[in-house]
Amino acid sequence: MPIITRATLAIGAVSAALLTCLVRFVLQWRRLAHVPGPVFASFSKGWMIRESLKGRQPISFKEVNDKYGARIPIHFSTPI
């Protein structure tokens, strides 16, 4: 008869939580995967933050808009 310890339960709970987060991330990303745009911008808001910190956000949006068209994904849930 197998013995289930607290460590085994903790590892199982953490693994289930990570798997759930990964599945949610992939499902949300797939909603805008067909929209062309910068790859980094399609799954993270880090691109937008980096451009804001450099003071180039409006210029970058214009450049990306000119290159990829009117709809570009800024984050997997936020097209502009």
C-alpha positions as a Markdown table, in Angstrom:
| # | Residue | x | y | z |
|---|---|---|---|---|
| 1 | Met | 0.0 | 0.0 | 0.0 |
| 2 | Pro | 1.6 | 3.3 | -1.1 |
| 3 | Ile | 2.1 | 6.0 | 1.5 |
| 4 | Ile | 1.3 | 9.5 | 0.5 |
| 5 | Thr | 3.4 | 12.0 | 2.4 |
| 6 | Arg | 3.0 | 15.8 | 2.7 |
| 7 | Ala | 6.0 | 16.3 | 0.5 |
| 8 | Thr | 4.3 | 14.2 | -2.3 |
| 9 | Leu | 1.1 | 16.1 | -1.9 |
| 10 | Ala | 2.9 | 19.4 | -2.0 |
| 11 | Ile | 4.8 | 18.4 | -5.2 |
| 12 | Gly | 1.6 | 17.3 | -6.8 |
| 13 | Ala | -0.2 | 20.5 | -5.9 |
| 14 | Val | 2.6 | 22.7 | -7.2 |
| 15 | Ser | 2.9 | 20.6 | -10.4 |
| 16 | Ala | -0.9 | 20.9 | -11.0 |
| 17 | Ala | -0.8 | 24.7 | -10.4 |
| 18 | Leu | 2.1 | 25.1 | -12.8 |
| 19 | Leu | 0.4 | 23.0 | -15.4 |
| 20 | Thr | -2.8 | 25.0 | -15.1 |
| 21 | Cys | -1.0 | 28.3 | -15.5 |
| 22 | Leu | 0.8 | 27.0 | -18.6 |
| 23 | Val | -2.4 | 25.7 | -20.2 |
| 24 | Arg | -4.2 | 29.0 | -19.5 |
| 25 | Phe | -1.2 | 30.9 | -21.0 |
| 26 | Val | -1.2 | 28.9 | -24.2 |
| 27 | Leu | -5.0 | 29.1 | -24.6 |
| 28 | Gln | -5.0 | 32.8 | -24.2 |
| 29 | Trp | -1.9 | 33.3 | -26.5 |
| 30 | Arg | -3.6 | 31.2 | -29.2 |
| 31 | Arg | -6.5 | 33.7 | -29.4 |
| 32 | Leu | -4.2 | 36.3 | -31.0 |
| 33 | Ala | -1.6 | 34.0 | -32.5 |
| 34 | His | -2.9 | 34.7 | -36.0 |
| 35 | Val | -2.4 | 38.5 | -35.6 |
| 36 | Pro | 1.0 | 39.5 | -37.0 |
| 37 | Gly | 3.3 | 41.5 | -34.8 |
| 38 | Pro | 6.5 | 41.4 | -32.7 |
| 39 | Val | 6.9 | 37.9 | -31.1 |
| 40 | Phe | 7.9 | 39.2 | -27.7 |
| 41 | Ala | 4.9 | 41.5 | -27.7 |
| 42 | Ser | 2.5 | 38.7 | -28.3 |
| 43 | Phe | 3.1 | 37.0 | -25.0 |
| 44 | Ser | 4.4 | 39.6 | -22.6 |
| 45 | Lys | 3.8 | 43.2 | -21.7 |
| 46 | Gly | 7.5 | 43.5 | -21.2 |
| 47 | Trp | 7.9 | 44.9 | -24.7 |
| 48 | Met | 5.5 | 47.7 | -24.0 |
| 49 | Ile | 7.2 | 48.4 | -20.6 |
| 50 | Arg | 10.7 | 48.5 | -22.3 |
| 51 | Glu | 9.5 | 50.9 | -24.9 |
| 52 | Ser | 7.9 | 53.1 | -22.3 |
| 53 | Leu | 11.0 | 53.2 | -20.2 |
| 54 | Lys | 13.1 | 54.2 | -23.2 |
| 55 | Gly | 10.5 | 57.0 | -24.0 |
| 56 | Arg | 9.8 | 55.5 | -27.4 |
| 57 | Gln | 6.4 | 53.9 | -26.9 |
| 58 | Pro | 4.4 | 56.2 | -29.3 |
| 59 | Ile | 7.2 | 55.9 | -31.9 |
| 60 | Ser | 7.4 | 52.1 | -31.5 |
| 61 | Phe | 3.7 | 51.8 | -31.9 |
| 62 | Lys | 3.8 | 53.8 | -35.1 |
| 63 | Glu | 6.7 | 51.7 | -36.5 |
| 64 | Val | 5.0 | 48.4 | -35.6 |
| 65 | Asn | 1.7 | 49.7 | -37.0 |
| 66 | Asp | 3.4 | 50.6 | -40.3 |
| 67 | Lys | 5.2 | 47.3 | -40.5 |
| 68 | Tyr | 2.4 | 44.9 | -39.4 |
| 69 | Gly | -0.8 | 46.7 | -40.0 |
| 70 | Ala | -3.5 | 48.2 | -37.8 |
| 71 | Arg | -3.9 | 45.3 | -35.4 |
| 72 | Ile | -0.9 | 44.2 | -33.4 |
| 73 | Pro | -0.9 | 42.2 | -30.2 |
| 74 | Ile | 0.6 | 44.0 | -27.2 |
| 75 | His | -0.1 | 41.2 | -24.9 |
| 76 | Phe | -2.0 | 37.9 | -25.5 |
| 77 | Ser | -5.2 | 39.6 | -24.4 |
| 78 | Thr | -4.6 | 43.1 | -25.7 |
| 79 | Pro | -4.5 | 44.0 | -29.4 |
| 80 | Ile | -4.1 | 47.7 | -30.3 |
